[in-house]
Amino acid sequence: MDANTVGEDAQSERAELHFLAALLDELMRKMRVAGVLSQADLNEIEQAVAQRLGGAPRAW
């Protein structure tokens, strides 16, 4: 088991991050289907997050 300097389980933290990312992805999809957000809105959100984190945005 991996633990960081404060004794927290890194593997469980990673699993929680994956769960939260999948949850957010599903919520965004539902909002698109419901007409709350457009595809352009979702792409704009992805772009803003990618810039903030220094990664490449995904296309919706």
Secondary structure, DSSP 8 states (H G I E B T S, - for coil): --B-TT--BHHHHHHHHHHHHHHHHHHHHHHHHTTSS-HHHHHHHHHHHHHHHTS-----
